[in-house]
Every structure is written in structure tokens, then in C-alpha cells.
């Protein structure tokens, strides 16, 4: 059985005589969020149409109703101006409607009724939040039968009393119309006429209130059917606006049309009013859609995802490539998909690996937080719990980390790259130069992995300004065959001389200090790329030992010559470190250079960064097993207020998501995963931090 909805909102009109309405746009966003919520409406598809011409609206109505199967449920909703002709015919205004020519430019009542009558779906619900909308049911003939009262509701049509069915998959049948007013009344927005267009529609506002909070479950059976929802809405509207009279019509209903869950059995009590916003549900929905192809790549049995690039299907296995290429079918998913892209880029920049696990953790966290907000928990208090849980998770990772053993370097690199051959090469290179030795990666001319050894150095200092970057996508500054200026103290003058000495080569400036004026001048220098790195005296001495030249100061700068500058074959500078390489083989300062075939550079770099991170911060159990264990321990330590604990536990449970996805991709259970696999503790820390930041960003969406 499918549950399908079309929500039509028209607030902007080409004809200036039709006043602007602000309510429709936000009405449909809020209603769509409730209908799409799997714990409330559980609708298979919800399409939203905003400010579209009449032809588009009519086509969308047909597209909704024509292909339906006999066991489907459809819901059609209109929020717009209602127009009544002198002869009493009702029309619904579209964006291009001409006020005094509705027959040719608006949506006739007869069109909607015919389409709904011809639709094969068992359940058909039409909700009209428009002025004079009660005219829709005028002339309808009531079917035979006695109509019961539902919480004081007098309806037209046959018996729609409760029938005990299992759930939404057996939602009943019939044709139901709910209108915000009768044939002679305006529909009000809060305490004003809809013509004045202040904030939100009164009728739709009460409908959403009854659905989201479960208050419309008048008989306490855990379900909200159409008759109950209308009874709840009419009572709420009449209390606030006695001069507005919603209408109801039911035809051919042999069972109640179940529209939503109300929170479960009567013993559980009514569900608290949900605290999530429509924007948050849109983000969660888009994130879930974009995260799915990324999560499919997790683990040794991870699959390749097919995404469309320029309307052509492309098979991809790399998380960053998938996230960059993914284009949602529904434009409403775009924001959530951008969260995935940004999360992947952030993790790869910080750790070089772990993007897919971070997406899996964030996906699980968002789902858990939506559940918590569905129960009424405040998002800001949930955020405090997530932040505290992520901080504690980082501490637990550090406690669980063990030193990287030389014999495990190759296995760690293979796991990070997803390629055993890469692991073998990185393991061999690391064995020669040491685990902490610098390894440069560049694209080779062939398809095979190649490596060579030389002299090199890695220093824990990056460029002084992001404007030095030569590769914005990778946030790197790469210098080839560069001159190196070494300066003790703060460099403040003499750049004109330096410009002459480097003879147009790329220039790397390594100094102990850099004045703002000199930094500005360096950024303006021509004749090849320039990068400045500020280091301490010890690192300056190490660089001098590698590149030679002279360590200049203010006194020596005036007498400097071309020989005063050092030489380096290649320098790669990132925000946090600088790697230098020369081709002169030596036992001192050993370094490795790995050349990878086209398309394989990123996975080799990922392996190198994982090894580098593990050398610094140690290793934890891989395959998601380590994170799952941290999550279990974290959940047991949850502390704080009730809402903070809810946020803490939502994040703790999400840490098991990578292991569960890896197991699912391999068609095994999480208990069957290999506990001997290793992951960098540094990568695990970045995964946790990045996923938590994404979850906190989501919670602050209004």
C-alpha cells in the first residue's frame, strides 16, 4: 500500500487584485514535515507545489491521482484564495489566475471532484484551506446510513465509526472532504482574514497541532483517522473563531481513513508535542538520502554507488566523489545533501580518512535526535548532551588507543586505502624511513604504484596565510624546484633583494616570525608561487640541515647572494604541516616518494595520513568495532538533565552505525566483524568531532 500526498500552496499572484497570502508557503512546509515523519504520517511521497500556474497544478493533481492502485491512500491539500462566481461555482486560485476570469485561469471545483471520483485509490482525502471552501460539498448527496457523533462531530455520509485494524497499512477506504469554512465564510489566518495574510492559517495550524502532538486521537486507540482529525480541528477553530465553520463530507467510507499514528497504545498516553521544525525534518530527510550511497561503500565488502553526473549514470566507490556528484531527485533534499558534502570534505581535510564512517555516525545521530524531538525534548538542551557526549567520546578514544606497531603499518594503510597493494607499498616505505618519516604522494605517468627514497623532512607548521594555496580543493600549497629563504627572527624588510635572488623560481620562506607588512608583500610577489611558514628555532635548524643555504638575519640579509638560498625539489604545505623532499639519498632525514596512477592518488594519500595520524595518536580496533564499543561505554555513562541525557544517548547509539553498515554490506552481523582490524585513533577522534558538529548544526536549524 502506498500513501501519497500533494500539497498545493499559492500565496503569490500575478493579478494584483488577488492579495498576497503568507500562510500557504509555511502551511505546506509544516504539514509536509508531519506527513513525511515515519512515526506520524508515514507517507510514501509528499510533493509540495508552491505558487505555480494553473496548468502545472492540474497536471500535478492528475499525476498524483491517475496512477494509484486500489489499496493506496491519497491526500490532496489546497491553501490559496477561494473564488466563487456569481452563479455559485467554486474555483481555487493559481499563480496566473485572473480574478474575474476564474473559469479559464483557476482550478475548478468540478475538476478536483472528477479527478478524485475517478481515482482508484481506496482512500481519498481532500483538505481545502480556502475562503468559501465549504461550497465544494454543496450539492453532494449523502449516502444511506446513520452518522455517529465523534466528539460532538456531525458529519454528512455513512458510518465512519472506528474499525480495529492493524495500522496505517490498512488505512480504510472512502472519499473525504474537509474544508476550513462553509460556503459563505472567509478562512482566517490566526486572528485576521486570510486576505490580510499575517502569519499562519488557523485551520491548518490546528490540523498540524492535532497530528504532531497526537491530540486528535479522540478515541485513544493510538491512531488518528480523518473523522477524528476533523472533529479536533473544528473544535479548535470554533474556540478561536466562532464565525468560521469548517465542513466535513464522507462518501463510501466502510472503515475509518487512518491518516497518522498517535503515539501507540492508550497505555503509553498521548505523545508530547514535537519540538522539531519543518526545516529540521527537511535537513534530516536530505541527509538520509545523500548519506545512503556513501554508507554503501563502508567495509571490505562495500558496494559501489551509481550516481548521475551531467544526467549520466556513473559508478563510484569513493565517498568524496559520491558526495560531490550526488544530486537529489527532490529539490527539498538539497540542503541535507549539502550537509553530507561539507561533512565529507571536513573529515578528509582534517584526517584524510574516515569520511564514510563520519557520515554513518551523523546519519544515526540525526535520526536519534529527531526521535528525541518527536517526544518534545528541547533541541538546545539536546545539543548540550551531544556536545558533552562527543567530548567524553574523545577521551574514551584516547584511553583505548594503543601505540602503532611497525608490523601493523601495512595493514592499517591497506584498511585506510581499501587496497592491499597500497598497504604493502606504504608498509615497505615506512619500514625504510621510519613510521614518522615524511612520505610525499604524487600522480605518476603509469598505472602502477612506484616509489623511491630520498631525503626529506616533515615539520608541524603550515602556511601563514590561506592565500598561499595553489590547490584550493585540497587546501595545499605545492612548490616544485623551489628556492628556500631561511631567516632567524622576525622578517621585516629586504624582500626586494630576495625577489632578485630567487630568479623567478618558486620561493619557500621559513622564518621565526613574520610582520604583517612583509606578509602582504610576499602575497604580492610575482615570478612563481610563494609560501611563508613560521617555525620555532629548532625546526628552522632542521630545515637548514636539509635544504642547506644560509640562515639569514637582519645583518646578513643585505649581503646575501643566490647561494644564500636553500634548494628543495618539492614542498607540500597544508594548514598544519610542511613536507619537504629532495632526491639526494642519505641515511640522514630519509623520506619516501610514492607515485600512484591516475585516480589512485587520493587513496594513497588517505593511507599515508592514516599512518601519520596513528603514529601520533595510536590505534583502536577497526571495522567500526572500536567506535561501537566506545558508544556502548558512552551510553552507560550518560549524565545531565533528562533532555541532555536524551541527546547524549542519541549520539552514543549513533557510534555503532559504522559497524552496523559494514556488517550489512558484508551480509553478516556486527558480532561477526573482524576485531583484529585497526583504525587510527586520530581518525576516530575526527569522525566523532565532525559528526557531533554536524548534529549540533542540525539542532540549531529553525
Order of alpha helices (4+ residues) and beta strands (2+ residues): beta-alpha-beta-alpha-beta-beta-beta-alpha-beta-alpha-beta-beta-beta-beta-alpha-beta-alpha-beta-beta-alpha-beta-beta-alpha-alpha-alpha-alpha-alpha-alpha-beta-beta-beta-alpha-beta-alpha-beta-alpha-beta-alpha-beta-beta-beta-alpha-beta-alpha-alpha-alpha-beta-alpha
